[in-house]
């Protein structure tokens, strides 16, 4: 009988979660320092420029900026979807890092066709709703 394989050393197990953290933290730190609310630092959304409609990502940089400064109210107003996705990404990363720390298997993340369709519908509804007068609170304030 073969003995069960010993888990990899801690440093090796943490390499990928920490690399992912750095890959997200560096641009987030930049957005925290360079305010997207001040014109001239970031390009205008091409969808907004071409159609006048807020796309699902419009206000995302402002949301991240507000989150890094602890302003949850502004973050939710700038882009509620990005705020929810940021929380979901943080939870997934924490599960991944915990598994690496404890030597467990990394969490499996698969997306089914049904989940893809639901996500597409949520994006479409969010986009339409934030561009209607009734959903104006879901759109970022114009610069």
Secondary structure, DSSP 8 states (H G I E B T S, - for coil): ---------HHHHHHHHHHHHHHHHHHHHHHHHS-TTSTTSS---HHHHHHS---TTTTHHHHHHHHHTT-HHHHHHH-HHHHHHHHHHHHHHHHHHHHHHHT---------HHHHHHHHHHHHHHHHHHTSGGGGGGS----
